[in-house]
Amino acid sequence: MNNTIYKYIYLICYFGIVILFSLRASKVIERVGKILTPILLLLLFLIIVKGIFFSGLSIKPDIYPHAFKKGFLEGYQTMDTIASIAYAGIILKAIKNGRDLTQKQEYIFFNKSWSCGYTIISFNIWRLCTCWSKNALCFGYK
């Protein structure tokens, strides 16, 4: 197979996922929570396991000079900040959806949700940093 076929396979998969999640706006949060999040956590777990148990790979250190700086500076051009505001509105609407909650109950529900998510994300980032530090010599760091 050549590279153009892989590009088309990627495009079909990507837009298939987008269509799946956006057909009904009221079900976006439910679908992301039930389908996409477990898949992403599984893939992240596999990356962490591979980094811990299959380290010592030989990697060229200077494939792309100043990759972190360029990625950091250009990463904010993806409108992540603006999108997070929109997602927050969608999530808050989903919390209220079908529930007759007082403002205090909404606040408690929201705090439980973000603290659970924060804990899981923090643990995953910690594990990825552990994998990176374990494999730092492969990247040319001492």
N, C-alpha and C positions, 0 to 999 in steps of 0.2 A: 504494500500500500504506500502511496505517496502522501506528502503532507497535506495536500488539498482535501483528500478524503477525510483525514483526521479533523480538519477544520470544519467540514460539513457535519461530521458526526457530533462534534462539540456544539455547533450551532443548533442542531436539532435537539440535543439533550437540554441545552440551556433554555431555549425558548419553550420546550415542552414543560420544563419545570416552572417557568414563568407563567405559562398559560394555566397549568394545574393550580398554582397558588392564587392566581388573580381572576379566575372566572367569576367567583362570588366574593365580593369584598368583605362580606360579613363572616366568611369562613377562613380568612387569611391567617389570623392568629392561631386558630384551632389547627389548621393544616401545618403551619410552621412548627407548632409545639408537638404535634403527634408524629409528623413525618420527617421534616427537615432537621430538626434539632437532634433527634436520636442518631440520624445518619452522620451529621457533622461531629457529634461527640464520639461515635465509633471510629470515624476516620482520624480524629485527633488522638484517640487512644492508640490506634495502630501506629501513628507517627511517633508517639512517645515510647511505645514498646520497641519499635525499631531503633530509635535513638539510644535506648538504654542497653539493649541486648545485642545489637548488631553495630557496635561502634568500631572505630579504627579504620574507617574507609579513607582512601586517599582522595582528597579533594584539592583542586587547584585553588590557591588562595586569591589570585588576582584575575579572576574571570571577568569581573566588571568592577573597575575602580570606583570607589566612593559610592557603593551601592546603597548603603544605609542613608547617607545624606540625600541622595537623589530620590529614593523611595519616600523618605520622610517629607521632603519638600513638595513632591508631586502627589503624594497620597491625599493631600487635602483638596486637590482639584476634583475629587470624585463626589463632592457634595455630601460627604458622610455626616457632617454636622447638621446640615439642613434636613437631611433624611431622618436623622435621629429625632428631631423635633416632630416630624410627621409621624414617625413610628410611635413616639410617646403618646400622641393623640389617639392613634389607633389602639394601642394597648390599654389606655385608660378607658376608652369606649368599650373595649372587650371586657374589661373588669365589671363595668356597669351592666353589660348586656344580659338581660333576663334576670337580673337580681335586684331586689328591692333593698339596697344597702343604705345605711345612714352614712354621713360624711366620715364619722369615726371608723366605721367598719371598712369603708373604702380605703382609708388611710392605713389601717392595720393590714388589710389584704395586700395593698401595694407594697408596704414595708416588708412583709414576708416574702413576696415575690422577688423584689430586688435583692434582698439579702441572700436568698437562696441562689439566685443567678450570679451574684457577685462572688459568693463562696466557690461555686463551681468554676467560674471563669478564672478566679485567682489561683485555684488549685491547678488548673490546666496550664496557665502561664508559668507557674512555678515549676511544673514538670518539664515544660518545654525549655525553660532556662537551665534546668538541671541537665537535660540532654545536650544543650548547647555547650555548657561548661565541660561536660564530660568529653565532648568531641571537639573542643576548641583547638587542640593541637592539629587536627586535620585541616583546620582553616588557616593555619600558619600563625596562631596566637600562642604566646608563651606565658 
